[in-house]
C-alpha cells in the first residue's frame, strides 16, 4: 500500500528568508495547526520534541507564519520508505 505525502515549507511572512521545511501525510492546514499545538505543549513541558521552527515561534510568535506547499509529492510504503519524488511532472526513483 502506498501513501502519498507532501513536502511543505513554513515561511515567516515578514522575512521570507526564515523558512522551515517539513513533510506530512496530512493537509497543510492541519500540519501547521499541529506544529502550533505541539509548540504550546513543548513550552508547557508536556511535549519533549523540539522542532527548529520553535526557535522562530519563540522570537516572532506563531501567528505570522504561512504554510506553503512545495511542488513535490512523495510516496511511501507504510510511511517509512520513500520511493519516488515527483517534480516537474517527472518521476525520479530515489532508492
Buried (B, 14 or more C-beta within 10 A) or exposed (E): EEEEBBBBBBBBEEEEEBBBEBBBEEEBEEBBEEBBEBBEEBEEEEBEEEBEBBEBBEEBEBEEBEBEEEEBBBBBEEEEEBEBBBBEEEEEEEE
